[in-house]
Amino acid sequence: MPRRILENLQDFLKGVEQSFREQSTGYLEFELRELENVFALLLMGSFVGLPSPPTTLTMRLLPHMARELYVMQRRAENMDDILGELAGLFEIT
């Protein structure tokens, strides 16, 4: 009987650990998307009137920024509820 209780407790703790890992991974993925978006906005800021690095630097980095451009485009499409996304991420009700 005590062995079964220990096994159940061990399974419960494994579930809690897995939950924390998945939540941490979600936070890191969100932060990565945001940093990619900020980087793309900083580099491409001259197109919307923001001060930015020299255009030659932007043009040299442009071929390597396919992913950042994709992230920036996806963020622009889903800009309708940024606060809702943040609240959902941090489970704020």
PDB file of N, CA, C and O in Angstrom:
ATOM      1  N   MET A   1       0.810  -1.204   0.000  1.00  0.00           N
ATOM      2  CA  MET A   1       0.000   0.000   0.000  1.00  0.00           C
ATOM      3  C   MET A   1       0.853   1.268   0.000  1.00  0.00           C
ATOM      4  O   MET A   1       0.612   2.151  -0.823  1.00  0.00           O
ATOM      5  N   PRO A   2       1.872   1.399   0.917  1.00  0.00           N
ATOM      6  CA  PRO A   2       2.697   2.608   0.882  1.00  0.00           C
ATOM      7  C   PRO A   2       3.459   2.735  -0.442  1.00  0.00           C
ATOM      8  O   PRO A   2       3.731   3.846  -0.895  1.00  0.00           O
ATOM      9  N   ARG A   3       3.802   1.607  -1.058  1.00  0.00           N
ATOM     10  CA  ARG A   3       4.519   1.671  -2.326  1.00  0.00           C
ATOM     11  C   ARG A   3       3.634   2.285  -3.408  1.00  0.00           C
ATOM     12  O   ARG A   3       4.111   3.068  -4.230  1.00  0.00           O
ATOM     13  N   ARG A   4       2.369   1.939  -3.413  1.00  0.00           N
ATOM     14  CA  ARG A   4       1.434   2.488  -4.400  1.00  0.00           C
ATOM     15  C   ARG A   4       1.271   4.007  -4.192  1.00  0.00           C
ATOM     16  O   ARG A   4       1.178   4.769  -5.155  1.00  0.00           O
ATOM     17  N   ILE A   5       1.238   4.418  -2.947  1.00  0.00           N
ATOM     18  CA  ILE A   5       1.117   5.854  -2.665  1.00  0.00           C
ATOM     19  C   ILE A   5       2.356   6.588  -3.175  1.00  0.00           C
ATOM     20  O   ILE A   5       2.251   7.669  -3.754  1.00  0.00           O
ATOM     21  N   LEU A   6       3.523   5.994  -2.956  1.00  0.00           N
ATOM     22  CA  LEU A   6       4.756   6.625  -3.448  1.00  0.00           C
ATOM     23  C   LEU A   6       4.776   6.701  -4.972  1.00  0.00           C
ATOM     24  O   LEU A   6       5.216   7.700  -5.543  1.00  0.00           O
ATOM     25  N   GLU A   7       4.296   5.637  -5.633  1.00  0.00           N
ATOM     26  CA  GLU A   7       4.248   5.659  -7.108  1.00  0.00           C
ATOM     27  C   GLU A   7       3.291   6.742  -7.599  1.00  0.00           C
ATOM     28  O   GLU A   7       3.603   7.463  -8.547  1.00  0.00           O
ATOM     29  N   ASN A   8       2.141   6.858  -6.967  1.00  0.00           N
ATOM     30  CA  ASN A   8       1.186   7.897  -7.363  1.00  0.00           C
ATOM     31  C   ASN A   8       1.761   9.295  -7.129  1.00  0.00           C
ATOM     32  O   ASN A   8       1.588  10.196  -7.950  1.00  0.00           O
ATOM     33  N   LEU A   9       2.448   9.461  -5.994  1.00  0.00           N
ATOM     34  CA  LEU A   9       3.073  10.749  -5.708  1.00  0.00           C
ATOM     35  C   LEU A   9       4.167  11.069  -6.734  1.00  0.00           C
ATOM     36  O   LEU A   9       4.306  12.208  -7.178  1.00  0.00           O
ATOM     37  N   GLN A  10       4.934  10.044  -7.100  1.00  0.00           N
ATOM     38  CA  GLN A  10       5.983  10.226  -8.103  1.00  0.00           C
ATOM     39  C   GLN A  10       5.381  10.598  -9.457  1.00  0.00           C
ATOM     40  O   GLN A  10       5.908  11.471 -10.146  1.00  0.00           O
ATOM     41  N   ASP A  11       4.284   9.947  -9.845  1.00  0.00           N
ATOM     42  CA  ASP A  11       3.614  10.286 -11.110  1.00  0.00           C
ATOM     43  C   ASP A  11       3.076  11.717 -11.075  1.00  0.00           C
ATOM     44  O   ASP A  11       3.151  12.444 -12.065  1.00  0.00           O
ATOM     45  N   PHE A  12       2.532  12.111  -9.922  1.00  0.00           N
ATOM     46  CA  PHE A  12       2.012  13.471  -9.788  1.00  0.00           C
ATOM     47  C   PHE A  12       3.130  14.498  -9.945  1.00  0.00           C
ATOM     48  O   PHE A  12       2.973  15.498 -10.646  1.00  0.00           O
ATOM     49  N   LEU A  13       4.255  14.241  -9.287  1.00  0.00           N
ATOM     50  CA  LEU A  13       5.379  15.183  -9.379  1.00  0.00           C
ATOM     51  C   LEU A  13       5.956  15.243 -10.785  1.00  0.00           C
ATOM     52  O   LEU A  13       6.384  16.305 -11.237  1.00  0.00           O
ATOM     53  N   LYS A  14       5.968  14.095 -11.488  1.00  0.00           N
ATOM     54  CA  LYS A  14       6.418  14.112 -12.886  1.00  0.00           C
ATOM     55  C   LYS A  14       5.486  14.964 -13.744  1.00  0.00           C
ATOM     56  O   LYS A  14       5.932  15.695 -14.627  1.00  0.00           O
ATOM     57  N   GLY A  15       4.182  14.859 -13.471  1.00  0.00           N
ATOM     58  CA  GLY A  15       3.216  15.678 -14.209  1.00  0.00           C
ATOM     59  C   GLY A  15       3.408  17.157 -13.951  1.00  0.00           C
ATOM     60  O   GLY A  15       3.321  17.971 -14.870  1.00  0.00           O
ATOM     61  N   VAL A  16       3.673  17.510 -12.688  1.00  0.00           N
ATOM     62  CA  VAL A  16       3.917  18.919 -12.352  1.00  0.00           C
ATOM     63  C   VAL A  16       5.179  19.405 -13.050  1.00  0.00           C
ATOM     64  O   VAL A  16       5.202  20.510 -13.593  1.00  0.00           O
ATOM     65  N   GLU A  17       6.221  18.594 -13.038  1.00  0.00           N
ATOM     66  CA  GLU A  17       7.472  18.970 -13.699  1.00  0.00           C
ATOM     67  C   GLU A  17       7.256  19.161 -15.197  1.00  0.00           C
ATOM     68  O   GLU A  17       7.759  20.122 -15.779  1.00  0.00           O
ATOM     69  N   GLN A  18       6.522  18.265 -15.814  1.00  0.00           N
ATOM     70  CA  GLN A  18       6.259  18.373 -17.251  1.00  0.00           C
ATOM     71  C   GLN A  18       5.464  19.648 -17.555  1.00  0.00           C
ATOM     72  O   GLN A  18       5.710  20.324 -18.554  1.00  0.00           O
ATOM     73  N   SER A  19       4.524  19.957 -16.692  1.00  0.00           N
ATOM     74  CA  SER A  19       3.726  21.168 -16.883  1.00  0.00           C
ATOM     75  C   SER A  19       4.602  22.424 -16.822  1.00  0.00           C
ATOM     76  O   SER A  19       4.473  23.328 -17.647  1.00  0.00           O
ATOM     77  N   PHE A  20       5.489  22.459 -15.833  1.00  0.00           N
ATOM     78  CA  PHE A  20       6.390  23.616 -15.723  1.00  0.00           C
ATOM     79  C   PHE A  20       7.316  23.715 -16.936  1.00  0.00           C
ATOM     80  O   PHE A  20       7.600  24.812 -17.416  1.00  0.00           O
ATOM     81  N   ARG A  21       7.778  22.582 -17.421  1.00  0.00           N
ATOM     82  CA  ARG A  21       8.657  22.616 -18.608  1.00  0.00           C
ATOM     83  C   ARG A  21       7.913  23.150 -19.829  1.00  0.00           C
ATOM     84  O   ARG A  21       8.441  23.978 -20.571  1.00  0.00           O
ATOM     85  N   GLU A  22       6.690  22.676 -20.033  1.00  0.00           N
ATOM     86  CA  GLU A  22       5.922  23.146 -21.189  1.00  0.00           C
ATOM     87  C   GLU A  22       5.612  24.630 -21.073  1.00  0.00           C
ATOM     88  O   GLU A  22       5.668  25.357 -22.065  1.00  0.00           O
ATOM     89  N   GLN A  23       5.284  25.086 -19.866  1.00  0.00           N
ATOM     90  CA  GLN A  23       4.997  26.503 -19.663  1.00  0.00           C
ATOM     91  C   GLN A  23       6.256  27.347 -19.900  1.00  0.00           C
ATOM     92  O   GLN A  23       6.187  28.409 -20.519  1.00  0.00           O
ATOM     93  N   SER A  24       7.390  26.876 -19.411  1.00  0.00           N
ATOM     94  CA  SER A  24       8.647  27.605 -19.618  1.00  0.00           C
ATOM     95  C   SER A  24       9.006  27.653 -21.096  1.00  0.00           C
ATOM     96  O   SER A  24       9.475  28.678 -21.590  1.00  0.00           O
ATOM     97  N   THR A  25       8.787  26.555 -21.798  1.00  0.00           N
ATOM     98  CA  THR A  25       9.054  26.536 -23.236  1.00  0.00           C
ATOM     99  C   THR A  25       8.163  27.533 -23.962  1.00  0.00           C
ATOM    100  O   THR A  25       8.612  28.216 -24.882  1.00  0.00           O
ATOM    101  N   GLY A  26       6.910  27.618 -23.554  1.00  0.00           N
ATOM    102  CA  GLY A  26       5.997  28.591 -24.158  1.00  0.00           C
ATOM    103  C   GLY A  26       6.461  30.021 -23.940  1.00  0.00           C
ATOM    104  O   GLY A  26       6.404  30.844 -24.854  1.00  0.00           O
ATOM    105  N   TYR A  27       6.921  30.319 -22.722  1.00  0.00           N
ATOM    106  CA  TYR A  27       7.437  31.662 -22.441  1.00  0.00           C
ATOM    107  C   TYR A  27       8.657  31.981 -23.309  1.00  0.00           C
ATOM    108  O   TYR A  27       8.769  33.076 -23.861  1.00  0.00           O
ATOM    109  N   LEU A  28       9.560  31.018 -23.418  1.00  0.00           N
ATOM    110  CA  LEU A  28      10.775  31.252 -24.213  1.00  0.00           C
ATOM    111  C   LEU A  28      10.449  31.421 -25.693  1.00  0.00           C
ATOM    112  O   LEU A  28      11.047  32.265 -26.361  1.00  0.00           O
ATOM    113  N   GLU A  29       9.515  30.636 -26.212  1.00  0.00           N
ATOM    114  CA  GLU A  29       9.126  30.776 -27.617  1.00  0.00           C
ATOM    115  C   GLU A  29       8.485  32.141 -27.867  1.00  0.00           C
ATOM    116  O   GLU A  29       8.743  32.771 -28.892  1.00  0.00           O
ATOM    117  N   PHE A  30       7.647  32.598 -26.927  1.00  0.00           N
ATOM    118  CA  PHE A  30       7.022  33.916 -27.065  1.00  0.00           C
ATOM    119  C   PHE A  30       8.085  35.015 -27.044  1.00  0.00           C
ATOM    120  O   PHE A  30       8.044  35.942 -27.853  1.00  0.00           O
ATOM    121  N   GLU A  31       9.031  34.905 -26.117  1.00  0.00           N
ATOM    122  CA  GLU A  31      10.088  35.913 -26.032  1.00  0.00           C
ATOM    123  C   GLU A  31      10.941  35.922 -27.299  1.00  0.00           C
ATOM    124  O   GLU A  31      11.330  36.988 -27.775  1.00  0.00           O
ATOM    125  N   LEU A  32      11.233  34.748 -27.843  1.00  0.00           N
ATOM    126  CA  LEU A  32      12.006  34.667 -29.086  1.00  0.00           C
ATOM    127  C   LEU A  32      11.265  35.353 -30.224  1.00  0.00           C
ATOM    128  O   LEU A  32      11.869  36.108 -30.986  1.00  0.00           O
ATOM    129  N   ARG A  33       9.953  35.099 -30.352  1.00  0.00           N
ATOM    130  CA  ARG A  33       9.174  35.752 -31.417  1.00  0.00           C
ATOM    131  C   ARG A  33       9.187  37.267 -31.242  1.00  0.00           C
ATOM    132  O   ARG A  33       9.330  38.006 -32.216  1.00  0.00           O
ATOM    133  N   GLU A  34       9.039  37.727 -30.004  1.00  0.00           N
ATOM    134  CA  GLU A  34       9.032  39.166 -29.767  1.00  0.00           C
ATOM    135  C   GLU A  34      10.393  39.789 -30.082  1.00  0.00           C
ATOM    136  O   GLU A  34      10.456  40.863 -30.680  1.00  0.00           O
ATOM    137  N   LEU A  35      11.480  39.125 -29.685  1.00  0.00           N
ATOM    138  CA  LEU A  35      12.813  39.666 -29.973  1.00  0.00           C
ATOM    139  C   LEU A  35      13.089  39.690 -31.469  1.00  0.00           C
ATOM    140  O   LEU A  35      13.710  40.631 -31.964  1.00  0.00           O
ATOM    141  N   GLU A  36      12.640  38.673 -32.200  1.00  0.00           N
ATOM    142  CA  GLU A  36      12.798  38.675 -33.656  1.00  0.00           C
ATOM    143  C   GLU A  36      12.007  39.816 -34.273  1.00  0.00           C
ATOM    144  O   GLU A  36      12.467  40.473 -35.206  1.00  0.00           O
ATOM    145  N   ASN A  37      10.809  40.046 -33.741  1.00  0.00           N
ATOM    146  CA  ASN A  37       9.983  41.130 -34.256  1.00  0.00           C
ATOM    147  C   ASN A  37      10.631  42.483 -33.985  1.00  0.00           C
ATOM    148  O   ASN A  37      10.661  43.346 -34.862  1.00  0.00           O
ATOM    149  N   VAL A  38      11.147  42.667 -32.775  1.00  0.00           N
ATOM    150  CA  VAL A  38      11.810  43.936 -32.425  1.00  0.00           C
ATOM    151  C   VAL A  38      13.052  44.141 -33.288  1.00  0.00           C
ATOM    152  O   VAL A  38      13.306  45.249 -33.761  1.00  0.00           O
ATOM    153  N   PHE A  39      13.822  43.079 -33.490  1.00  0.00           N
ATOM    154  CA  PHE A  39      15.019  43.200 -34.325  1.00  0.00           C
ATOM    155  C   PHE A  39      14.651  43.614 -35.749  1.00  0.00           C
ATOM    156  O   PHE A  39      15.288  44.492 -36.332  1.00  0.00           O
ATOM    157  N   ALA A  40      13.627  42.981 -36.299  1.00  0.00           N
ATOM    158  CA  ALA A  40      13.206  43.329 -37.654  1.00  0.00           C
ATOM    159  C   ALA A  40      12.691  44.765 -37.714  1.00  0.00           C
ATOM    160  O   ALA A  40      12.963  45.489 -38.672  1.00  0.00           O
ATOM    161  N   LEU A  41      11.943  45.174 -36.681  1.00  0.00           N
ATOM    162  CA  LEU A  41      11.445  46.551 -36.669  1.00  0.00           C
ATOM    163  C   LEU A  41      12.586  47.562 -36.563  1.00  0.00           C
ATOM    164  O   LEU A  41      12.559  48.610 -37.208  1.00  0.00           O
ATOM    165  N   LEU A  42      13.593  47.236 -35.738  1.00  0.00           N
ATOM    166  CA  LEU A  42      14.739  48.140 -35.627  1.00  0.00           C
ATOM    167  C   LEU A  42      15.495  48.245 -36.940  1.00  0.00           C
ATOM    168  O   LEU A  42      15.910  49.330 -37.346  1.00  0.00           O
ATOM    169  N   LEU A  43      15.668  47.121 -37.591  1.00  0.00           N
ATOM    170  CA  LEU A  43      16.436  47.117 -38.831  1.00  0.00           C
ATOM    171  C   LEU A  43      15.665  47.728 -39.992  1.00  0.00           C
ATOM    172  O   LEU A  43      16.248  48.398 -40.844  1.00  0.00           O
ATOM    173  N   MET A  44      14.363  47.500 -40.029  1.00  0.00           N
ATOM    174  CA  MET A  44      13.533  47.990 -41.132  1.00  0.00           C
ATOM    175  C   MET A  44      12.793  49.279 -40.761  1.00  0.00           C
ATOM    176  O   MET A  44      11.883  49.698 -41.477  1.00  0.00           O
ATOM    177  N   GLY A  45      13.172  49.899 -39.663  1.00  0.00           N
ATOM    178  CA  GLY A  45      12.474  51.087 -39.190  1.00  0.00           C
ATOM    179  C   GLY A  45      12.474  52.238 -40.163  1.00  0.00           C
ATOM    180  O   GLY A  45      11.580  53.083 -40.120  1.00  0.00           O
ATOM    181  N   SER A  46      13.453  52.289 -41.036  1.00  0.00           N
ATOM    182  CA  SER A  46      13.514  53.404 -41.979  1.00  0.00           C
ATOM    183  C   SER A  46      12.327  53.385 -42.929  1.00  0.00           C
ATOM    184  O   SER A  46      11.962  54.427 -43.473  1.00  0.00           O
ATOM    185  N   PHE A  47      11.717  52.227 -43.141  1.00  0.00           N
ATOM    186  CA  PHE A  47      10.570  52.144 -44.045  1.00  0.00           C
ATOM    187  C   PHE A  47       9.308  52.756 -43.428  1.00  0.00           C
ATOM    188  O   PHE A  47       8.379  53.125 -44.147  1.00  0.00           O
ATOM    189  N   VAL A  48       9.278  52.861 -42.103  1.00  0.00           N
ATOM    190  CA  VAL A  48       8.107  53.468 -41.454  1.00  0.00           C
ATOM    191  C   VAL A  48       8.468  54.775 -40.762  1.00  0.00           C
ATOM    192  O   VAL A  48       7.651  55.310 -40.012  1.00  0.00           O
ATOM    193  N   GLY A  49       9.666  55.304 -40.991  1.00  0.00           N
ATOM    194  CA  GLY A  49      10.044  56.606 -40.475  1.00  0.00           C
ATOM    195  C   GLY A  49      10.760  56.598 -39.143  1.00  0.00           C
ATOM    196  O   GLY A  49      10.970  57.659 -38.555  1.00  0.00           O
ATOM    197  N   LEU A  50      11.139  55.434 -38.651  1.00  0.00           N
ATOM    198  CA  LEU A  50      11.889  55.365 -37.398  1.00  0.00           C
ATOM    199  C   LEU A  50      13.380  55.485 -37.689  1.00  0.00           C
ATOM    200  O   LEU A  50      13.848  55.021 -38.728  1.00  0.00           O
ATOM    201  N   PRO A  51      14.130  56.107 -36.777  1.00  0.00           N
ATOM    202  CA  PRO A  51      15.582  56.139 -36.970  1.00  0.00           C
ATOM    203  C   PRO A  51      16.122  54.712 -36.956  1.00  0.00           C
ATOM    204  O   PRO A  51      15.715  53.891 -36.133  1.00  0.00           O
ATOM    205  N   SER A  52      17.020  54.433 -37.856  1.00  0.00           N
ATOM    206  CA  SER A  52      17.497  53.060 -37.977  1.00  0.00           C
ATOM    207  C   SER A  52      18.950  53.043 -38.416  1.00  0.00           C
ATOM    208  O   SER A  52      19.530  54.088 -38.709  1.00  0.00           O
ATOM    209  N   PRO A  53      19.531  51.864 -38.461  1.00  0.00           N
ATOM    210  CA  PRO A  53      20.906  51.761 -38.950  1.00  0.00           C
ATOM    211  C   PRO A  53      20.988  52.203 -40.416  1.00  0.00           C
ATOM    212  O   PRO A  53      19.965  52.324 -41.089  1.00  0.00           O
ATOM    213  N   PRO A  54      22.177  52.437 -40.891  1.00  0.00           N
ATOM    214  CA  PRO A  54      22.314  52.847 -42.288  1.00  0.00           C
ATOM    215  C   PRO A  54      21.661  51.842 -43.240  1.00  0.00           C
ATOM    216  O   PRO A  54      21.642  50.638 -42.988  1.00  0.00           O
ATOM    217  N   THR A  55      21.140  52.362 -44.312  1.00  0.00           N
ATOM    218  CA  THR A  55      20.434  51.532 -45.280  1.00  0.00           C
ATOM    219  C   THR A  55      21.339  50.457 -45.865  1.00  0.00           C
ATOM    220  O   THR A  55      20.876  49.361 -46.181  1.00  0.00           O
ATOM    221  N   THR A  56      22.637  50.763 -46.013  1.00  0.00           N
ATOM    222  CA  THR A  56      23.528  49.742 -46.575  1.00  0.00           C
ATOM    223  C   THR A  56      23.609  48.523 -45.661  1.00  0.00           C
ATOM    224  O   THR A  56      23.679  47.392 -46.140  1.00  0.00           O
ATOM    225  N   LEU A  57      23.600  48.749 -44.343  1.00  0.00           N
ATOM    226  CA  LEU A  57      23.607  47.624 -43.405  1.00  0.00           C
ATOM    227  C   LEU A  57      22.319  46.822 -43.528  1.00  0.00           C
ATOM    228  O   LEU A  57      22.337  45.591 -43.508  1.00  0.00           O
ATOM    229  N   THR A  58      21.206  47.528 -43.654  1.00  0.00           N
ATOM    230  CA  THR A  58      19.923  46.839 -43.828  1.00  0.00           C
ATOM    231  C   THR A  58      19.930  45.995 -45.088  1.00  0.00           C
ATOM    232  O   THR A  58      19.479  44.849 -45.071  1.00  0.00           O
ATOM    233  N   MET A  59      20.434  46.546 -46.174  1.00  0.00           N
ATOM    234  CA  MET A  59      20.438  45.816 -47.443  1.00  0.00           C
ATOM    235  C   MET A  59      21.380  44.606 -47.382  1.00  0.00           C
ATOM    236  O   MET A  59      21.119  43.582 -48.013  1.00  0.00           O
ATOM    237  N   ARG A  60      22.461  44.725 -46.629  1.00  0.00           N
ATOM    238  CA  ARG A  60      23.379  43.584 -46.520  1.00  0.00           C
ATOM    239  C   ARG A  60      22.781  42.469 -45.670  1.00  0.00           C
ATOM    240  O   ARG A  60      23.043  41.292 -45.918  1.00  0.00           O
ATOM    241  N   LEU A  61      21.979  42.829 -44.669  1.00  0.00           N
ATOM    242  CA  LEU A  61      21.374  41.814 -43.805  1.00  0.00           C
ATOM    243  C   LEU A  61      20.053  41.273 -44.346  1.00  0.00           C
ATOM    244  O   LEU A  61      19.578  40.238 -43.877  1.00  0.00           O
ATOM    245  N   LEU A  62      19.465  41.935 -45.302  1.00  0.00           N
ATOM    246  CA  LEU A  62      18.144  41.554 -45.805  1.00  0.00           C
ATOM    247  C   LEU A  62      18.067  40.103 -46.273  1.00  0.00           C
ATOM    248  O   LEU A  62      17.090  39.430 -45.943  1.00  0.00           O
ATOM    249  N   PRO A  63      19.028  39.590 -47.015  1.00  0.00           N
ATOM    250  CA  PRO A  63      18.905  38.179 -47.442  1.00  0.00           C
ATOM    251  C   PRO A  63      18.894  37.183 -46.286  1.00  0.00           C
ATOM    252  O   PRO A  63      18.422  36.057 -46.451  1.00  0.00           O
ATOM    253  N   HIS A  64      19.401  37.574 -45.132  1.00  0.00           N
ATOM    254  CA  HIS A  64      19.458  36.667 -43.984  1.00  0.00           C
ATOM    255  C   HIS A  64      18.273  36.851 -43.041  1.00  0.00           C
ATOM    256  O   HIS A  64      18.226  36.228 -41.981  1.00  0.00           O
ATOM    257  N   MET A  65      17.333  37.685 -43.409  1.00  0.00           N
ATOM    258  CA  MET A  65      16.229  38.017 -42.503  1.00  0.00           C
ATOM    259  C   MET A  65      14.893  37.463 -42.952  1.00  0.00           C
ATOM    260  O   MET A  65      13.852  38.041 -42.640  1.00  0.00           O
ATOM    261  N   ALA A  66      14.898  36.369 -43.668  1.00  0.00           N
ATOM    262  CA  ALA A  66      13.624  35.815 -44.145  1.00  0.00           C
ATOM    263  C   ALA A  66      12.724  35.445 -42.973  1.00  0.00           C
ATOM    264  O   ALA A  66      11.528  35.735 -42.988  1.00  0.00           O
ATOM    265  N   ARG A  67      13.302  34.801 -41.953  1.00  0.00           N
ATOM    266  CA  ARG A  67      12.485  34.389 -40.805  1.00  0.00           C
ATOM    267  C   ARG A  67      11.947  35.607 -40.051  1.00  0.00           C
ATOM    268  O   ARG A  67      10.778  35.625 -39.667  1.00  0.00           O
ATOM    269  N   GLU A  68      12.784  36.620 -39.835  1.00  0.00           N
ATOM    270  CA  GLU A  68      12.337  37.797 -39.104  1.00  0.00           C
ATOM    271  C   GLU A  68      11.230  38.536 -39.870  1.00  0.00           C
ATOM    272  O   GLU A  68      10.291  39.056 -39.268  1.00  0.00           O
ATOM    273  N   LEU A  69      11.353  38.576 -41.193  1.00  0.00           N
ATOM    274  CA  LEU A  69      10.307  39.218 -41.983  1.00  0.00           C
ATOM    275  C   LEU A  69       9.001  38.445 -41.886  1.00  0.00           C
ATOM    276  O   LEU A  69       7.920  39.030 -41.828  1.00  0.00           O
ATOM    277  N   TYR A  70       9.118  37.113 -41.868  1.00  0.00           N
ATOM    278  CA  TYR A  70       7.926  36.291 -41.724  1.00  0.00           C
ATOM    279  C   TYR A  70       7.273  36.540 -40.358  1.00  0.00           C
ATOM    280  O   TYR A  70       6.053  36.677 -40.261  1.00  0.00           O
ATOM    281  N   VAL A  71       8.098  36.597 -39.309  1.00  0.00           N
ATOM    282  CA  VAL A  71       7.573  36.852 -37.966  1.00  0.00           C
ATOM    283  C   VAL A  71       6.935  38.229 -37.896  1.00  0.00           C
ATOM    284  O   VAL A  71       5.866  38.385 -37.306  1.00  0.00           O
ATOM    285  N   MET A  72       7.577  39.236 -38.494  1.00  0.00           N
ATOM    286  CA  MET A  72       7.038  40.592 -38.472  1.00  0.00           C
ATOM    287  C   MET A  72       5.698  40.646 -39.210  1.00  0.00           C
ATOM    288  O   MET A  72       4.764  41.309 -38.758  1.00  0.00           O
ATOM    289  N   GLN A  73       5.607  39.953 -40.338  1.00  0.00           N
ATOM    290  CA  GLN A  73       4.352  39.933 -41.086  1.00  0.00           C
ATOM    291  C   GLN A  73       3.258  39.232 -40.286  1.00  0.00           C
ATOM    292  O   GLN A  73       2.121  39.704 -40.243  1.00  0.00           O
ATOM    293  N   ARG A  74       3.594  38.111 -39.654  1.00  0.00           N
ATOM    294  CA  ARG A  74       2.609  37.376 -38.861  1.00  0.00           C
ATOM    295  C   ARG A  74       2.151  38.204 -37.664  1.00  0.00           C
ATOM    296  O   ARG A  74       0.970  38.192 -37.315  1.00  0.00           O
ATOM    297  N   ARG A  75       3.084  38.926 -37.033  1.00  0.00           N
ATOM    298  CA  ARG A  75       2.721  39.780 -35.902  1.00  0.00           C
ATOM    299  C   ARG A  75       1.812  40.916 -36.361  1.00  0.00           C
ATOM    300  O   ARG A  75       0.875  41.284 -35.652  1.00  0.00           O
ATOM    301  N   ALA A  76       2.082  41.473 -37.545  1.00  0.00           N
ATOM    302  CA  ALA A  76       1.244  42.553 -38.058  1.00  0.00           C
ATOM    303  C   ALA A  76      -0.173  42.048 -38.350  1.00  0.00           C
ATOM    304  O   ALA A  76      -1.146  42.780 -38.167  1.00  0.00           O
ATOM    305  N   GLU A  77      -0.284  40.802 -38.801  1.00  0.00           N
ATOM    306  CA  GLU A  77      -1.611  40.236 -39.076  1.00  0.00           C
ATOM    307  C   GLU A  77      -2.391  39.986 -37.791  1.00  0.00           C
ATOM    308  O   GLU A  77      -3.616  40.104 -37.780  1.00  0.00           O
ATOM    309  N   ASN A  78      -1.688  39.637 -36.695  1.00  0.00           N
ATOM    310  CA  ASN A  78      -2.354  39.276 -35.443  1.00  0.00           C
ATOM    311  C   ASN A  78      -2.261  40.385 -34.404  1.00  0.00           C
ATOM    312  O   ASN A  78      -2.273  40.102 -33.206  1.00  0.00           O
ATOM    313  N   MET A  79      -2.168  41.632 -34.830  1.00  0.00           N
ATOM    314  CA  MET A  79      -1.989  42.743 -33.897  1.00  0.00           C
ATOM    315  C   MET A  79      -3.283  43.185 -33.243  1.00  0.00           C
ATOM    316  O   MET A  79      -3.283  44.189 -32.530  1.00  0.00           O
ATOM    317  N   ASP A  80      -4.377  42.489 -33.450  1.00  0.00           N
ATOM    318  CA  ASP A  80      -5.642  42.989 -32.943  1.00  0.00           C
ATOM    319  C   ASP A  80      -5.771  42.880 -31.429  1.00  0.00           C
ATOM    320  O   ASP A  80      -6.495  43.675 -30.830  1.00  0.00           O
ATOM    321  N   ASP A  81      -5.088  41.911 -30.777  1.00  0.00           N
ATOM    322  CA  ASP A  81      -5.263  41.754 -29.341  1.00  0.00           C
ATOM    323  C   ASP A  81      -3.948  41.344 -28.671  1.00  0.00           C
ATOM    324  O   ASP A  81      -3.817  40.220 -28.185  1.00  0.00           O
ATOM    325  N   ILE A  82      -2.984  42.256 -28.648  1.00  0.00           N
ATOM    326  CA  ILE A  82      -1.687  41.974 -28.036  1.00  0.00           C
ATOM    327  C   ILE A  82      -1.831  41.765 -26.531  1.00  0.00           C
ATOM    328  O   ILE A  82      -1.236  40.842 -25.974  1.00  0.00           O
ATOM    329  N   LEU A  83      -2.616  42.617 -25.869  1.00  0.00           N
ATOM    330  CA  LEU A  83      -2.784  42.478 -24.416  1.00  0.00           C
ATOM    331  C   LEU A  83      -3.482  41.173 -24.070  1.00  0.00           C
ATOM    332  O   LEU A  83      -3.169  40.549 -23.056  1.00  0.00           O
ATOM    333  N   GLY A  84      -4.417  40.761 -24.898  1.00  0.00           N
ATOM    334  CA  GLY A  84      -5.087  39.484 -24.676  1.00  0.00           C
ATOM    335  C   GLY A  84      -4.124  38.319 -24.796  1.00  0.00           C
ATOM    336  O   GLY A  84      -4.199  37.364 -24.023  1.00  0.00           O
ATOM    337  N   GLU A  85      -3.214  38.394 -25.769  1.00  0.00           N
ATOM    338  CA  GLU A  85      -2.222  37.335 -25.930  1.00  0.00           C
ATOM    339  C   GLU A  85      -1.282  37.275 -24.730  1.00  0.00           C
ATOM    340  O   GLU A  85      -0.954  36.193 -24.244  1.00  0.00           O
ATOM    341  N   LEU A  86      -0.846  38.455 -24.252  1.00  0.00           N
ATOM    342  CA  LEU A  86       0.029  38.490 -23.077  1.00  0.00           C
ATOM    343  C   LEU A  86      -0.704  37.984 -21.831  1.00  0.00           C
ATOM    344  O   LEU A  86      -0.139  37.232 -21.036  1.00  0.00           O
ATOM    345  N   ALA A  87      -1.951  38.397 -21.666  1.00  0.00           N
ATOM    346  CA  ALA A  87      -2.725  37.940 -20.507  1.00  0.00           C
ATOM    347  C   ALA A  87      -2.938  36.435 -20.565  1.00  0.00           C
ATOM    348  O   ALA A  87      -2.883  35.759 -19.537  1.00  0.00           O
ATOM    349  N   GLY A  88      -3.178  35.911 -21.745  1.00  0.00           N
ATOM    350  CA  GLY A  88      -3.344  34.466 -21.884  1.00  0.00           C
ATOM    351  C   GLY A  88      -2.062  33.722 -21.601  1.00  0.00           C
ATOM    352  O   GLY A  88      -2.082  32.640 -21.014  1.00  0.00           O
ATOM    353  N   LEU A  89      -0.941  34.298 -22.015  1.00  0.00           N
ATOM    354  CA  LEU A  89       0.345  33.653 -21.787  1.00  0.00           C
ATOM    355  C   LEU A  89       0.652  33.557 -20.302  1.00  0.00           C
ATOM    356  O   LEU A  89       1.149  32.534 -19.832  1.00  0.00           O
ATOM    357  N   PHE A  90       0.359  34.615 -19.565  1.00  0.00           N
ATOM    358  CA  PHE A  90       0.658  34.626 -18.136  1.00  0.00           C
ATOM    359  C   PHE A  90      -0.538  34.219 -17.279  1.00  0.00           C
ATOM    360  O   PHE A  90      -0.502  34.336 -16.054  1.00  0.00           O
ATOM    361  N   GLU A  91      -1.590  33.743 -17.927  1.00  0.00           N
ATOM    362  CA  GLU A  91      -2.785  33.245 -17.249  1.00  0.00           C
ATOM    363  C   GLU A  91      -3.382  34.285 -16.307  1.00  0.00           C
ATOM    364  O   GLU A  91      -3.735  33.982 -15.168  1.00  0.00           O
ATOM    365  N   ILE A  92      -3.489  35.510 -16.801  1.00  0.00           N
ATOM    366  CA  ILE A  92      -4.112  36.590 -16.037  1.00  0.00           C
ATOM    367  C   ILE A  92      -5.587  36.626 -16.413  1.00  0.00           C
ATOM    368  O   ILE A  92      -5.932  36.697 -17.592  1.00  0.00           O
ATOM    369  N   THR A  93      -6.445  36.577 -15.417  1.00  0.00           N
ATOM    370  CA  THR A  93      -7.887  36.599 -15.716  1.00  0.00           C
ATOM    371  C   THR A  93      -8.530  37.863 -15.207  1.00  0.00           C
ATOM    372  O   THR A  93      -9.735  38.052 -15.370  1.00  0.00           O
TER     373      THR A  93
END
